[in-house]
Amino acid sequence: MVALGFLLTFASALVAAVGKAVSWAYERADSKVCPQCGETVRRRAAICRFCKYTFPDVPPPP
């Protein structure tokens, strides 16, 4: 019974770690770094929400 509890605990920790890794990868793929302040913003942002820097290369919305 103890082995089953250990196995379930290990499995849930593994699932949580994989979920965080996938979430982190998605956030990194959908973001860019502001050249003025260094903060991370969404890739489609036209203006940095932290320092109000205007990005010159924003693609038009689909």
N, C-alpha and C positions, 0 to 999 in steps of 0.2 A: 504494500500500500504506500509506503514511503517513497519507493522508486517511482510509482505512478505520479505522486505529487511533485517530485523533482522533475520528472519529464514534462509535466504540464507547465510548470513554472518556467523551465528552459524554453519550451515551445512558445509560450506567450511573450517572453523576452525577445526571442528571435523575430517573431512577427512584428513586434513594436519597433525593433531596430531596422528591419527592412522597410517598414512604412515610413520611418523618418528619412531614410536614405532616398526613397522614391520622391518624397515631398521636397527634400532639399534639391534634388536634381531638377525637378519641375520648376522650382522657384528660380534656380540659376539659369535655366534655359529661357525663362520669360523675364529676365531682368538685365539691366545694364548699370554701369557705374557712372555717376555724374563726374565730368572732368574738373568741375570747379570745386565741389565740396567733398567728393569721394563717397557719397552715400549711394546705396543701391536703390534704384527705382525701376518701375516696370519698363519693359523694352518699348512699348508703344507710347510712353510719356513724351509729350512735347515740351513740358516745362518741369524742372526738378521741384518736387514738393517741399524740399528742405531749404534751398537757397534761391529758387526762382530762376535758375539758369535755363535759357532757351536752347534746346537741342536743334542743330541745323539740319540734321539728316533723318527727320521723322517721316516714315512712310505714310502715305494716305490710308485712312481706314478702309477696309474692304466693303 
